[in-house]
Amino acid sequence: MSRVAILGGGLAGLAAAWEIHRASGAEAIVLEASDAFGGKLRSERPPGFVLEEGPDSFLVRKPAAVEICRELGIEDELVGVNETGQGSAIFSGGRLHPIPPGLMMGLPTEVWPFLRSGLLSGGAKLRALGDLFLGRDAAAGDRPLGPFLARRVGREVVSRIVEPLLSGIYAGDVQAMSAEATFPQLLELERREGSLLRGARRLRRRTPRPSGERNPMFMTLRTGLGRLPDAICRALPAEWLQPNREVRSVRAVDGGYRIALSDGAELSADAVVVALPATAAAMSLQELAPRTALALFSIPYASLAVTAFAYSRHEVGRPLRGSGFLVPRDAGLHITACTYVVNKWPHESEGGILLRCYMGRANESPLGRSDEEILTAAREDLRRVLSITAEPGLQRVFRWPEGMPQYTVGHLGRIAEARAGLSEHPRVRLCGAAYDGVGIPDVIRQGREAAQSVLAALKSAEGAQREATTRKD
Ligand SMILES: Cc1cc2nc3c(=O)[nH]c(=O)nc-3n(C[C@H](O)[C@H](O)[C@H](O)COP(=O)(O)OP(=O)(O)OC[C@H]3O[C@@H](n4cnc5c(N)ncnc54)[C@H](O)[C@@H]3O)c2cc1C
């Protein structure tokens, strides 16, 4: 039976293993450097709370996450975002402003709520409407998202609304983020409609609006997203799962591959799925595919910190409305966003009022600070924005060094280059957050596609070998 080595036991690697298990006909080993599987998906469950260390939910519109839950038999554990946890605010000018309804990809599609919003100056609102009369940008190819949008709708709309909303997903810098790799729909709107506002309005009319618990935009799992990797691990043969096995390098040997581990051990495999963060992937492929390694080394990362604070209900005087708030770069806070877990996911906050704050962006790592400093800074911001002065009954910091790959201008070209460097190795495939999407459904889809691709390559290699043997006979 052919053997596939899967490097990295995050969600992409586990999804690849699940795909191989379902296809049957090959076996796999998942080599994970740490002592736990799931990568960024980790949940703590202190009494009365669910604390998400990394992601807290996934987008339902991309079907891969719901699909895998269905296959694993945990579909009935899915929970849709709570209705009171919809709608968010932006902190600007020293106070919270509700995000005007009708935004699509950060762009206004309804004129009146946009004009009434206190988030922008009158001049900025007029400038944004200028998009309706502006010609198409003659530039072709990739470009940074920020300047592209600023040309169309003005700098203030970008810094106050679009940047906190769109770059929040990537913890990215809009001045460097690739428009092609992150929001190609925006380039397409300009190309097709000649105006982003007109295009977004038309798109919104055509898009069914998810709302309410029956048709939610985001979902999670009742006991936390860590349940997903746990469920995959339980469904796989136990001997496939190898924790505390850090991969050093991959070499081609006798028509197959040798994987060297940091403890000096070596393992053989017929195919390899590389589901590692870009830097670790680059290091392991330096010898096998130097061109790939070079492209992967050039993918930058942002380091992040997530903090969680739980208060008893009477200690938070001010009513919390919606899902939380976002913070523009120039707002003078330490945090980049705050989620009111109590509103968004009440089942995770039964023991009181749980808030989650995020820190860190591209080129602004919070990880030089101690845990105590991170907690103090986040609590200082909660005091400024929400007037919370009480001591939290529970507080935690989760550190994510190099936690989020940055899709900067030229990203698609770098990924194409990385893949081209493996053209002689159809049984080696890359997948995960560094490549074609950072969201949970994206990495699941990539893991499964990588597994399908190496299984197909193994099959065709076996077919070719059989043919050669028959001819010899
Ligand atoms: C703070 C934070 C919040 C997020 N929020 C959301 C959200 O709400 N919704 C959403 O959809 N997405 C969110 N994301 C993004 C999403 O969680 C990740 O993109 C996704 O989980 C990455 O999966 P992965 O398998 O590609 O990588 P990882 O989870 O990074 O897995 C890679 C694995 O490889 C292992 N590894 C590293 N080096 C080696 C080596 N040499 N040998 C063997 N193993 C190695 C690591 O230990 C890790 O387990 C968030 C990410 C972060 C950091």
The ligand as a MOL file (V3000), in Angstrom:
LIG
                    3D

  0  0  0     0  0            999 V3000
M  V30 BEGIN CTAB
M  V30 COUNTS 53 58 0 0 0
M  V30 BEGIN ATOM
M  V30 1 C -5.4620 34.6230 16.1030 0
M  V30 2 C -6.0670 34.0260 14.8620 0
M  V30 3 C -7.4320 34.1620 14.6370 0
M  V30 4 C -8.0020 33.6080 13.4970 0
M  V30 5 N -9.3500 33.7220 13.3210 0
M  V30 6 C -9.9410 33.0750 12.2920 0
M  V30 7 C -11.3630 32.9920 12.2130 0
M  V30 8 O -12.0860 33.4820 13.0920 0
M  V30 9 N -11.9080 32.3240 11.1650 0
M  V30 10 C -11.1360 31.7090 10.2070 0
M  V30 11 O -11.6950 31.1150 9.2760 0
M  V30 12 N -9.7790 31.7360 10.2800 0
M  V30 13 C -9.1760 32.3890 11.2960 0
M  V30 14 N -7.8110 32.3710 11.4090 0
M  V30 15 C -7.0100 31.7120 10.3590 0
M  V30 16 C -6.9970 30.1850 10.4880 0
M  V30 17 O -7.1350 29.7940 11.8180 0
M  V30 18 C -5.6760 29.6190 9.9680 0
M  V30 19 O -5.3520 30.2020 8.7340 0
M  V30 20 C -5.7060 28.1010 9.7930 0
M  V30 21 O -6.1400 27.4850 10.9730 0
M  V30 22 C -4.3290 27.6220 9.3790 0
M  V30 23 O -4.3250 26.2300 9.2050 0
M  V30 24 P -3.0390 25.4960 8.6040 0
M  V30 25 O -3.2510 24.0330 8.7740 0
M  V30 26 O -2.7550 26.0070 7.2500 0
M  V30 27 O -1.8150 26.0020 9.4760 0
M  V30 28 P -1.4770 25.8030 11.0300 0
M  V30 29 O -2.6950 25.8020 11.8510 0
M  V30 30 O -0.4360 26.8340 11.3100 0
M  V30 31 O -0.8320 24.3510 11.0910 0
M  V30 32 C 0.5000 24.0920 10.7450 0
M  V30 33 C 1.0110 22.9860 11.6510 0
M  V30 34 O 2.3480 22.6650 11.2690 0
M  V30 35 C 3.0850 22.4080 12.4550 0
M  V30 36 N 4.5230 22.5710 12.1380 0
M  V30 37 C 5.2390 23.7170 11.9840 0
M  V30 38 N 6.5180 23.4300 11.6580 0
M  V30 39 C 6.6140 22.0670 11.6170 0
M  V30 40 C 7.6590 21.1570 11.3030 0
M  V30 41 N 8.8900 21.5750 10.9820 0
M  V30 42 N 7.3850 19.8250 11.3430 0
M  V30 43 C 6.1450 19.3520 11.6480 0
M  V30 44 N 5.1200 20.1840 11.9550 0
M  V30 45 C 5.3430 21.5240 11.9200 0
M  V30 46 C 2.5540 23.4160 13.4500 0
M  V30 47 O 2.8450 23.0290 14.7730 0
M  V30 48 C 1.0600 23.4020 13.1200 0
M  V30 49 O 0.3590 22.4540 13.8940 0
M  V30 50 C -7.1950 32.9100 12.5470 0
M  V30 51 C -5.8220 32.7770 12.7760 0
M  V30 52 C -5.2570 33.3190 13.9180 0
M  V30 53 C -3.7900 33.1500 14.1660 0
M  V30 END ATOM
M  V30 BEGIN BOND
M  V30 1 1 1 2
M  V30 2 1 2 3
M  V30 3 2 2 52
M  V30 4 2 3 4
M  V30 5 1 4 5
M  V30 6 1 4 50
M  V30 7 2 5 6
M  V30 8 1 6 7
M  V30 9 1 6 13
M  V30 10 2 7 8
M  V30 11 1 7 9
M  V30 12 1 9 10
M  V30 13 2 10 11
M  V30 14 1 10 12
M  V30 15 2 12 13
M  V30 16 1 13 14
M  V30 17 1 14 15
M  V30 18 1 14 50
M  V30 19 1 15 16
M  V30 20 1 16 17
M  V30 21 1 16 18
M  V30 22 1 18 19
M  V30 23 1 18 20
M  V30 24 1 20 21
M  V30 25 1 20 22
M  V30 26 1 22 23
M  V30 27 1 23 24
M  V30 28 2 24 25
M  V30 29 1 24 26
M  V30 30 1 24 27
M  V30 31 1 27 28
M  V30 32 2 28 29
M  V30 33 1 28 30
M  V30 34 1 28 31
M  V30 35 1 31 32
M  V30 36 1 32 33
M  V30 37 1 33 34
M  V30 38 1 33 48
M  V30 39 1 34 35
M  V30 40 1 35 36
M  V30 41 1 35 46
M  V30 42 1 36 37
M  V30 43 1 36 45
M  V30 44 2 37 38
M  V30 45 1 38 39
M  V30 46 1 39 40
M  V30 47 2 39 45
M  V30 48 1 40 41
M  V30 49 2 40 42
M  V30 50 1 42 43
M  V30 51 2 43 44
M  V30 52 1 44 45
M  V30 53 1 46 47
M  V30 54 1 46 48
M  V30 55 1 48 49
M  V30 56 2 50 51
M  V30 57 1 51 52
M  V30 58 1 52 53
M  V30 END BOND
M  V30 END CTAB
M  END
